[in-house]
């Protein structure tokens, strides 16, 4: 019962803090970490020890899946080259730099320093997505930092396995073997994710029950993760691939009511899991510090040096890259480099990896340096979430890359007018062909014409009482509305694929169309 009470108290704390963060316009992950540290320092607070399996299996899959679904596949096709360079080259360089610095500054052995480098080498998709979700970043910049954090898992996981094997068994792994492991983890995980996505798409295409659709959406990331892990490949890669594939085709697999319900449920799940997991990071740090052996008092300076080295290396890596590949036309390369660098935070996945380090070596002796690795990892994570998290929004604002609210609003309004005109053109064609009752056509034309001219007058229901007894006309009107909404959804997707609107506009207007369609009576 004590564990249940602790979990409930953690959920309440995380929910209250996250709600306050939204009200005060402070990044929720940063405030949650601070709150976790403060609570852990209160005398009498029970020590918190979270098994890595809980984070890896329960928390990560839905958060990764939601992040992958949000990714713009169109923008990903444009920035895949710099994403590949960051997900491969920068991860390897970061691991080497952290490992060398750890050998020089800490009492860690060389194998454990390499483990620390592998743990801290990659950015975290959960933290990156949570911090960037409310920032007005250009779509390609957002996709670049988000995709990098999602696709660097295979690289860091291979390095982590090689480093742990070296520390535990004192046996080196050859480069060909490491390369083979990378192909198995990345390629196998991608195949597993694609297979799960294909199976889910077949099931959802034949399902009309909103409850069943919601359950399928919740189970999908866990199915992809477990299938890949059972096949000894990357579960994270599988979840990401499944999310990207289903996120692209989701609007074709279900109707408006189901999409709205699934979005509402997933928003609650993501909010709770993100809130709890960032609070746990803050709660873990004081507990891990208490377990440090004597002679480890220099850990704050060591963690600060490691975090500074990661940021400096990221600047040196991203700035030349941004000069070659410019995700935002006309923007100065240093502005893009500054935002991409500062958005690369560490978070949940490094902590889960550090917690999964074995307690003992193959010879039965305690693994030296494990407590210090845990503390340094958690401290670097806390530093990046607090310092970078709290300053990322001001940096975006000063960089000149932030999308102005009026520009986004103007694009959405122009797109609404375009969709309304497309609907009117379709109705004119139907009227010429006399393919629908005149009264139903006239009523829907009035609705779209009013929307096109931004009038607030309610012309759609003025004659509702008169037509209430005209059931055939009313049914035809409802059918026409569904047909026009389907046409507008197709046109909205076409505008997006033609790079005429942003992904933000597409998602917002598709949500509006879903709300409109869900308000049409089914009979």
C-alpha positions in Angstrom: 0.0 0.0 0.0 2.9 2.4 0.7 4.1 2.0 -2.9 0.6 2.8 -4.2 0.4 5.9 -2.0 3.7 7.1 -3.2 2.7 6.7 -6.8 -0.6 8.6 -6.2 1.2 11.4 -4.3 3.7 11.6 -7.2 0.9 11.9 -9.8 -0.8 14.6 -7.7 2.5 16.5 -7.3 3.3 16.2 -11.0 -0.2 17.3 -12.1 -0.2 20.3 -9.8 3.3 21.5 -10.9 2.6 20.9 -14.6 -0.7 22.8 -14.4 1.2 25.7 -12.7 3.9 25.6 -15.4 1.2 26.1 -18.1 -0.3 29.0 -16.2 3.0 30.7 -15.7 4.3 29.8 -19.2 7.3 28.0 -17.8 8.5 24.8 -19.5 6.8 22.0 -17.5 9.8 19.6 -17.6 12.1 22.2 -16.1 9.7 23.1 -13.3 8.9 19.4 -12.6 12.6 18.6 -12.2 13.1 21.5 -9.8 10.0 20.5 -7.8 11.3 16.9 -7.6 14.7 18.0 -6.3 13.0 20.2 -3.7 10.6 17.5 -2.5 13.5 15.0 -2.3 15.4 17.4 0.0 12.6 17.6 2.5 13.4 15.6 5.6 11.4 12.4 5.9 10.8 12.0 2.1 11.2 8.3 1.3 14.0 7.3 -1.0 12.9 6.7 -4.5 14.3 3.8 -6.5 12.7 3.3 -9.9 13.6 0.0 -11.7 14.9 0.8 -15.3 12.4 -1.8 -16.6 9.5 0.4 -15.4 10.8 3.4 -17.3 11.7 1.5 -20.4 8.5 -0.6 -20.7 5.8 1.5 -19.1 6.8 5.1 -19.7 8.8 5.3 -22.9 6.7 3.6 -25.5 3.6 5.9 -25.4 5.7 9.0 -25.1 7.9 8.0 -28.1 4.9 7.0 -30.1 3.1 10.3 -29.5 6.3 12.2 -30.4 6.8 10.2 -33.6 3.1 10.7 -34.6 3.6 14.5 -34.3 6.6 14.5 -36.6 6.1 16.0 -40.1 7.2 13.3 -42.6 7.3 16.0 -45.3 9.9 18.0 -43.4 11.8 14.9 -42.4 12.4 14.1 -46.1 14.0 17.5 -46.4 16.3 17.4 -43.3 17.2 13.7 -43.3 20.8 14.4 -44.3 21.6 16.6 -41.3 19.5 14.4 -39.0 21.7 11.4 -40.1 24.9 13.3 -39.5 23.7 14.3 -36.0 22.2 10.9 -35.1 25.4 9.1 -36.1 28.4 11.4 -36.1 27.6 13.7 -33.2 26.6 10.7 -31.0 29.9 9.0 -31.6 31.9 12.2 -31.0 29.9 13.1 -27.9 30.6 9.6 -26.4 34.3 9.9 -27.1 34.5 13.4 -25.6 32.6 12.6 -22.5 34.6 9.4 -22.0 37.9 11.2 -22.3 36.9 14.0 -20.0 35.6 11.6 -17.4 38.9 9.8 -17.4 40.7 13.1 -16.8 38.3 14.6 -14.2 36.8 11.7 -12.3 38.1 8.6 -10.5 36.2 6.4 -13.0 38.1 3.6 -14.7 38.4 3.9 -18.5 35.7 1.2 -19.2 33.2 3.0 -16.9 34.1 6.4 -18.4 33.2 4.9 -21.8 29.9 3.7 -20.3 29.2 7.2 -19.1 30.0 8.6 -22.5 27.6 6.2 -24.2 24.8 7.0 -21.7 25.1 10.8 -22.2 25.9 10.8 -26.0 22.4 11.1 -27.4 19.7 13.7 -26.9 16.4 12.6 -25.4 13.2 12.5 -27.6 10.8 12.8 -24.6 12.6 15.9 -23.3 13.1 17.5 -26.7 9.4 17.0 -27.7 8.1 18.2 -24.3 10.2 21.4 -24.4 9.6 22.2 -28.1 5.9 21.4 -28.2 4.8 25.0 -27.3 7.7 26.8 -29.0 6.9 28.7 -32.3 9.7 27.0 -34.1 9.8 26.7 -37.9 8.6 23.2 -38.9 11.9 22.1 -40.4 13.9 23.1 -37.3 11.5 21.4 -35.0 11.6 18.3 -37.2 15.4 18.3 -37.2 15.9 18.3 -33.4 13.0 16.0 -32.9 14.0 13.5 -35.5 17.6 13.5 -34.3 16.5 12.6 -30.8 14.2 9.9 -32.1 16.6 8.2 -34.4 19.9 8.3 -32.5 18.8 5.5 -30.2 20.3 2.7 -32.3 23.7 4.4 -32.3 23.8 5.1 -28.5 22.4 1.7 -27.7 25.1 -0.1 -29.6 27.8 2.0 -27.9 26.1 1.4 -24.5 26.1 -2.4 -25.0 29.7 -2.4 -26.2 30.8 -0.2 -23.3 28.9 -2.3 -20.6 30.4 -5.5 -22.1 33.8 -4.0 -21.8 33.2 -2.9 -18.2 31.5 -6.1 -17.0 33.5 -8.7 -18.8 36.7 -6.8 -19.7 36.3 -8.0 -23.3 36.6 -5.6 -26.2 34.2 -5.8 -29.2 35.6 -5.4 -32.7 34.4 -2.7 -35.1 32.8 -5.2 -37.5 30.9 -6.8 -34.6 29.7 -3.3 -33.4 28.7 -2.4 -36.9 26.7 -5.7 -37.2 25.0 -4.9 -33.9 24.0 -1.5 -35.2 22.5 -2.9 -38.3 20.6 -5.5 -36.3 19.3 -3.0 -33.8 18.3 -0.3 -36.2 17.2 -2.4 -39.1 15.5 -5.0 -37.0 13.7 -2.4 -35.0 12.6 -0.6 -38.1 11.2 -3.9 -39.6 9.4 -4.7 -36.3 7.8 -1.2 -36.2 6.7 -1.4 -39.8 5.2 -4.8 -39.3 3.2 -3.6 -36.3 2.1 -0.5 -38.2 0.9 -2.6 -41.1 -1.0 -5.0 -38.8 -2.6 -2.1 -36.9 -3.6 -0.3 -40.1 -5.4 -3.5 -41.3 -7.3 -3.8 -38.0 -8.2 -0.1 -37.7 -9.4 0.0 -41.3 -12.0 -2.6 -40.3 -12.9 -1.2 -36.9 -15.6 1.4 -36.2 -15.9 1.1 -32.4 -14.4 4.2 -30.7 -13.5 2.3 -27.5 -11.8 -0.5 -29.4 -9.9 2.1 -31.6 -8.7 3.9 -28.4 -7.5 0.6 -26.9 -5.7 -0.3 -30.1 -4.0 3.2 -30.1 -2.8 2.7 -26.6 -1.6 -0.9 -27.1 0.3 -0.2 -30.4 3.5 1.4 -29.0 3.8 -1.4 -26.4 3.3 -4.1 -29.0 6.0 -2.5 -31.2 8.4 -2.2 -28.3 7.9 -5.7 -26.9 8.0 -7.4 -30.3 11.3 -5.6 -31.1 12.9 -6.4 -27.7 11.9 -10.0 -27.9 13.6 -10.1 -31.3 16.7 -8.6 -29.7 16.5 -5.4 -31.7 15.8 -1.8 -30.8 12.4 -1.3 -29.2 12.7 2.4 -29.3 13.3 2.4 -33.1 10.3 0.1 -33.6 8.0 2.5 -31.7 9.3 5.5 -33.6 8.8 3.8 -37.0 5.3 2.6 -36.1 4.4 6.1 -34.9 5.8 7.8 -38.0 4.0 5.4 -40.4 0.6 5.5 -38.5 0.8 9.2 -38.0 1.0 9.7 -41.7 -2.0 7.5 -42.5 -4.1 7.9 -39.3 -6.6 10.3 -40.9 -7.5 7.7 -43.5 -7.9 4.8 -41.0 -10.7 6.2 -38.8 -13.5 8.8 -38.8 -13.7 12.1 -37.1 -15.3 10.9 -33.8 -12.7 8.2 -33.3 -9.8 10.6 -34.1 -11.1 13.1 -31.6 -11.6 10.5 -28.9 -8.1 9.0 -29.4 -6.5 12.4 -29.4 -8.2 13.3 -26.1 -7.2 10.0 -24.4 -3.7 10.2 -25.6 -3.3 13.8 -24.5 -4.2 12.7 -21.0 -1.8 9.8 -21.0 1.1 11.8 -22.4 0.4 14.6 -19.9 0.4 12.3 -16.9 3.5 10.2 -18.0 5.5 13.3 -18.9 4.6 15.0 -15.6 5.5 11.9 -13.5 8.7 11.0 -15.3 10.3 14.5 -15.1 9.4 14.7 -11.4 11.0 11.3 -10.9 14.3 12.6 -12.4 14.4 15.4 -9.8 13.5 13.0 -7.0 16.2 10.6 -8.0 19.2 13.0 -7.8 19.3 13.5 -3.9 18.7 9.8 -3.4 21.6 8.8 -5.6 23.9 11.5 -4.1 23.3 9.9 -0.6 24.5 6.6 -2.0 27.8 8.0 -3.3 31.0 6.6 -1.6 33.3 8.8 0.3 35.6 11.0 -1.7 33.0 11.9 -4.4 32.3 15.4 -3.3 33.5 17.0 -6.5 30.6 15.5 -8.5 28.8 18.9 -9.0 31.9 20.4 -10.8 32.4 17.2 -12.7 28.8 17.1 -13.9 29.0 20.8 -14.8 32.2 20.2 -16.9 30.5 17.3 -18.7 27.4 19.3 -19.5 29.5 22.2 -20.8 31.6 19.8 -22.9 28.4 18.3 -24.5 27.1 21.8 -25.3 30.4 23.0 -26.7 30.8 20.0 -28.9 27.3 20.3 -30.1 28.0 23.9 -31.1 31.2 22.9 -33.0 29.3 20.2 -34.8 26.0 21.9 -35.6 27.3 25.3 -36.7 29.3 24.1 -39.8 26.4 21.7 -40.6 23.8 24.6 -40.5 26.0 26.5 -43.0 25.7 23.7 -45.5 22.1 22.7 -44.9 19.8 25.6 -44.1 16.4 24.3 -42.9 15.0 27.9 -42.9 15.5 29.9 -46.0 17.1 33.3 -45.5 18.0 32.6 -41.8 21.6 33.2 -40.6 23.3 29.9 -40.0 24.4 30.9 -36.5 20.8 31.5 -35.5 19.8 28.1 -36.6 22.8 26.5 -35.0 22.1 28.3 -31.7 18.5 27.0 -31.5 19.4 23.5 -32.6 22.2 23.3 -30.1 20.2 24.6 -27.2 17.2 22.3 -28.0 19.4 19.2 -27.7 18.6 18.3 -24.0 19.1 15.0 -22.2 16.3 13.4 -20.3 14.5 10.1 -19.6 16.4 7.7 -21.8 19.9 8.4 -20.5 18.6 7.9 -16.9 17.0 4.6 -17.9 20.2 3.5 -19.5 22.3 4.4 -16.5 19.9 2.6 -14.1 20.2 -0.6 -16.2 24.0 -0.8 -15.7 24.7 -4.2 -13.9 25.5 -4.1 -10.2 28.4 -6.6 -10.5 31.0 -7.7 -13.0 31.2 -11.2 -14.4 33.6 -12.2 -11.6 31.1 -11.4 -8.9 32.7 -8.2 -7.7 30.8 -4.9 -7.4 31.1 -2.8 -10.5 33.4 0.1 -9.6 32.1 3.6 -10.3 28.4 2.7 -10.9 27.0 5.1 -8.2 29.1 7.9 -9.6 27.9 7.2 -13.2 24.3 7.4 -12.0 24.9 10.7 -10.1 26.7 12.3 -13.0 24.1 11.2 -15.5 21.2 12.4 -13.4 23.0 15.7 -12.7 23.7 16.4 -16.4 20.1 15.6 -17.2 18.8 17.9 -14.5 21.3 20.7 -15.6 20.1 20.5 -19.3 16.4 20.3 -18.4 16.6 23.3 -16.0 19.2 25.6 -17.6 18.5 24.9 -21.3 14.8 24.3 -20.7 14.2 27.7 -19.0 16.3 29.7 -21.5 15.2 28.0 -24.7 12.1 30.1 -25.3 13.9 33.4 -24.8 16.7 32.2 -27.2 14.1 31.2 -29.8 12.5 34.7 -29.5 15.8 36.5 -29.9 17.0 34.3 -32.7 14.5 35.7 -35.1 13.4 32.2 -36.1 10.2 32.2 -34.0 7.0 32.1 -36.1 4.9 35.2 -35.4 1.4 34.4 -34.1 -0.2 36.8 -36.7 1.6 35.0 -39.5 0.3 31.6 -38.3 -3.2 33.0 -37.9 -3.1 34.6 -41.4 -2.0 31.3 -43.0 -4.8 29.4 -41.2 -7.4 31.9 -42.2 -6.3 31.9 -45.8 -6.4 28.1 -45.8 -9.9 28.1 -44.3 -11.0 30.4 -47.2 -9.4 28.1 -49.7 -11.2 25.1 -48.3 -14.5 26.9 -48.2 -14.1 27.9 -51.8 -13.2 24.3 -52.8 -16.4 23.2 -51.1 -18.5 25.8 -53.0 -16.9 24.8 -56.3 -17.9 21.2 -55.6 -21.5 22.1 -54.8 -21.7 24.2 -58.0 -20.7 21.1 -59.9 -23.3 19.0 -58.1 -26.0 21.7 -58.8 -25.1 21.6 -62.6 -25.5 17.9 -62.6 -28.7 18.0 -60.4 -27.1 15.2 -58.3 -28.6 16.4 -55.0 -31.8 18.0 -53.8 -31.8 21.8 -54.5 -32.8 22.7 -50.9 -29.9 20.7 -49.4 -27.5 22.3 -51.9 -28.7 25.8 -51.2 -28.5 25.3 -47.4 -24.9 24.0 -47.5 -23.9 26.7 -50.1 -25.1 29.3 -47.6 -23.1 27.8 -44.9 -19.8 27.8 -46.9 -20.5 31.2 -48.4 -21.0 32.7 -44.9 -17.8 31.1 -43.7 -15.9 32.4 -46.7 -17.0 36.0 -46.0 -16.3 35.7 -42.2 -19.8 36.5 -41.2 -21.0 35.7 -37.7 -24.7 35.4 -38.9 -26.1 31.9 -38.3 -27.7 31.2 -41.7 -27.4 27.4 -41.6 -30.2 26.7 -39.1 -32.6 29.6 -39.9 -35.1 27.3 -41.6 -34.4 24.2 -39.5 -37.9 24.1 -38.1 -39.4 24.4 -41.6 -37.3 21.5 -42.9 -37.6 19.3 -39.8 -40.4 17.4 -41.4 -38.5 17.1 -44.7 -36.4 14.1 -43.7 -35.1 13.2 -47.2 -33.8 16.7 -47.7 -32.2 16.8 -44.2 -30.5 13.5 -44.8 -29.2 14.7 -48.1 -27.9 17.8 -46.5 -26.0 15.8 -43.9 -24.6 13.6 -46.6 -23.5 16.6 -48.6 -21.8 18.1 -45.5 -19.8 14.8 -45.0 -18.9 14.7 -48.7 -17.7 18.3 -48.6 -15.7 17.8 -45.4 -14.0 14.7 -47.0 -13.2 16.8 -50.1 -11.8 19.6 -47.8 -9.6 17.1 -45.9 -8.2 15.8 -49.2 -7.5 19.4 -50.3 -5.9 20.2 -47.0 -3.6 17.3 -47.4 -2.8 18.3 -50.9 -1.9 21.8 -49.8 0.4 20.4 -47.2 2.2 18.0 -49.5 2.6 20.9 -52.0 4.5 22.9 -49.2 1.8 25.6 -49.3 0.9 25.3 -45.6 2.7 24.3 -42.5 2.2 21.1 -40.5 0.8 23.2 -37.7 -1.9 24.6 -39.9 -2.7 21.2 -41.3 -3.2 19.7 -37.9 -5.3 22.6 -36.6 -7.6 22.7 -39.6 -8.0 18.9 -39.7 -9.0 19.1 -36.0 -11.5 21.8 -36.9 -12.9 19.6 -39.7 -13.1 16.6 -37.4 -15.1 18.7 -34.9 -17.4 19.8 -37.6 -18.0 16.3 -38.9 -18.5 14.9 -35.4 -21.4 17.4 -35.0 -23.3 15.9 -37.9 -26.1 13.5 -36.8 -25.6 9.9 -37.8 -29.2 9.5 -38.7 
